[in-house]
Amino acid sequence: MGTLDPQHSSAANSERQGIGSLEIGLRVLNEIARSPQPISLKELSTRLDLSSSRLHKYLVSLGRMQYVVQEANARYTLGTASLNLGLAALQRIDPIPLTFDAATRLHAATDKTVSVSVWNGKAPLIVHWLDSSQVLAVNVRLGTELSPFFSAAGRLFLSQLPAERRNAIIDDFYANPAALPRYRGKQLDKQGFCDLLEEMREKKVSCFFGDFLPDINVISSPVFNLSGQITAVITLLGMASDTDVRPGHRYDRLLSATTRGATRLICGNVG
């Protein structure tokens, strides 16, 4: 029977245990990061249950490496190294997989058809599609390019575009429209459509009540990046008879919570 190498066993245990002082230092850094304003040594000591003298040593080391700075009022806040580390982490976040995950969870919770679309420069493109157990009779699938005027996702993207770009697209469309957009059965002239977009921009939701897909309700909500720019739209579709997408109702609440959660993750807020 073989015997354990004491040196190897000791090294393995050391690796599992980690470096306690480093972990304490990171706890100090995390607590400063969580504080909404610069924090005093005394308050930080109380929150971390560390003596002021011991805590001060960690703060000195973190300060030397520019992860924290001490302000003129003797309170501590994050330094430039923390900022650079945070920005580097955010730059590595890919919003699309996070949005796909959010859409998948929404699909599992509702058993409704759910899609994810992105803006391809001129229109929304469906890049993720999840059918419900009750398959809907729609001619929209993965890879479909949607109209900015005749789709809930398209209107939402349009509402979030910079004003100059948005107005150019609207002007071009209304110069010679083959058909007018509708909302709740009513045709929308140019001013009416612009008013609807402003409402969507403010409320961050777009709904169809059987306007273009008979007996099918649709609701879309945006996902944003750290700069506040729209990166994707998650859309939920279902039969009008059992999919109430009016404001405040179940699917409106679920979808809004889903896109807010995805936005928080993309922006680096996991809390």
N, C-alpha and C positions, 0 to 999 in steps of 0.2 A: 504494500500500500504506500502510495507516495505521500510525501510530507509537504506542507505549505512552506514556501520561502518566506521567512519572517520579514525580510526587507520588502518583498513584493506585496505581502499582506498589509504592511504598514503604509506603503505607497498607495494601495487601493483604497484603504480607509481614509487616508489624507485627501485623495481625490474626491471621494464621496462627501467628506465633511466640508470641503471648500475652504475659503479663506474668511474666517469670521469677521476680521476687521474690515475687509472689503464690503461684506454684506451690511455691516453697520453703517459704513460710509454711504452706501447706496440708499439705505433707509433714511439717512439724514437728507440726502439729495432729494429723494422722493417727497419727503415731508415739506421741504421748501417749495418744491414744484406744486404741490397740492394747495399751498397757502395762496389765497387770492391777492395777498399783498405782502410786502416784506415783513419778515417775522423776527422777533427778538430772541436772543439767546435763552432767556428765561422761559419763554413760551415754547420754544423748540425743545428745550430740556424736559418740560412737563409732558409734552405730547409723546416724546420718544422714551420717556422714563430713563433718561441718562443724566448723570451728574453734569453740571455746567463745566467743570474742569475737563472731564473726559470728552464732552461734546465739543469743546473749544478746539481740542487737538484735531478732530476730524474737520472742523470748519477751516482751520489754518491750511491743512493739506488740500482741501477742495478749493480754497482760495488761491493757493499757489498754482494750481492747474487751471484756474479761471472757470471752474464749474460753479462757484458761488462768488459773490462780491458782497462786501459790507458797505452799506450806505453811510452817509454822514450822520444819520441818526442812530447808528450802531446796529441797525436791523440788517438781516441777511436776505438776499434774493439771488435768482439765477444769474450766472455769468455768461460770457460769450461762448465758452466751450459747450455749455448746456444747450444754448441756442443752436449752435452748429450741429450738435449731435441730434437734436430734435428734427432739424430741417433735413439732415441726411436720412433719418428714418422715414420721414414723410415722403421724400422723393422716391423711396423704394416701395411705397405702397402702390399696388396696381388696383385701381378702382373697379375694374371689370369683374375679376373673380369675386371680389367682395359683394358686388351687386348681384352676381349670379347666385351666390350663397343666400343672400337675402331673399331673392325671388323664389328660390327652391323652398325655403322655410315657409314663405307665404303660401306657396302652392300646397305644401303638406298640411298646413293649418286650415285651408279653405276648400280644397279639392275644386278649385276654379282654374280656368285657363289663365296662365300668367306668362307675360313676355317681358323681355328687356330690349330696349332699342337705344341706339346711339345716333348722333347727328353726323352724317357723312359729308357735310359741307353744303348740302342743298336740301336734304330731306332726312327723316329718320329711317334708319335701317334696323330691322329686327335681327338681333344677334343671339337671342336665346328664346326658346319657345317650349312651354310645358302644357300639355293637354290635360284637361280634367277628365274624370272618369266618364262624364257626359260630354262626348266630343261635340263641339260646336260646328255648325255648317258655315264656315267662313273661308274665304279664298285668300287668307293671310297665313303665312308660315315663315319659318326660319329663312332669312335672306331677302324677305320682301321689303321693298322700299315703299314707305308710306307717304301719303300726301301731307304737307304741312297744314293744309286747310280742311281736309276731310277725314282726319284721324285725331283721336284724343291726344296721342303722344305728339303728333306733329304740331298741334296747336300749342301744347305746353312748351316744346322746344322753341317755337316761334315767339312765344311770349317772353322767353328768357334771353333772346338774342339782343345784342346791342341795338339801340333804337335806329341807327342809320341803316344797318343791315336789315333789320326787321321791316322797316318802312319801304325799303327798296323791293323786297320780296312781295309785300302786299300790293304796292303800286303796280308792279309788273303783272301780278295775277288779276287784279281788278280792271286792268286796261282792256281785257277782252276775256272775261270768264266764260268757260263752257257751261258752267252751272254755278249757282251761288251756294256757299256753305249754309248749313242749317244748324239750329240749336233749339231743342225741344219743339221741333216741327216748324219753326219759324225761319224763313230765309233771312240772311244777314247781308245788308249792304256793307260798303267799306267801313263806314263809321261804326255800324253795329258790331262788325267783326273786331275792329280795333278796341272797342269798349269791352268786349268779351275777353280779349287777350289781356287787357289791363287787370280785369278781375281775376283771371287765371294767374297772372304774374304775382298778384298780391296773396291769393289764397293757396297758390302752389298745388293746384289740383285741376284736372280737366275731366269732364264727364260727358258721355253720350247716353241718351235715353232712347235707344232704338232709332236714332236719327239716320244712320246709314246702314246699319245691320238690323233688319227687322227682328223684333222680339229679343234683341240682345243689348244688354247694358254694358257700358265700358267705363272704367275709371283709371286715370293715369296720375302718377305723382313723380316728381323729379328727385334725382340724387345729385348732390353738389360736391365739389372739391373744396380744398382749403381756401382757394381764392374766391369762393362763392359762385363759381361758374357751374352750369349744369353739365354733368358728365354722362348721364344716362336717365332713362325714364322706365319705370316699372309700371306695367299695365295689367289690370285684372279684367277679365271678361266672363260674363255668365248670362244665363237666360233671365229675361226681365222678370219672369214670374217668381224667381227665388234669389235674385241678386240686386238688392236695393243699394244703389250707390249714391243716394242722397247724402248731403253733408250731415255728419254726426252719426250716421248709421254704421252698422258693423263693418262693412267692407271699406268704407271711407276711413274708419278708425284704424283698421288693421293695415291697410295700405300706407297710410300716413306714418304709422309707427314703424313700418318696415323701411320706408325710404329715409326717415329721420335716423334710424339706427344705422343704416348703411352709410349715410353721410357722416355720422359721428366716427365710425370706424375709419373711413377714408381720411378724415381730418385728424386722425391720431388720438381720438378721445374714446377710450375703451371702457370708461366708467358708465 
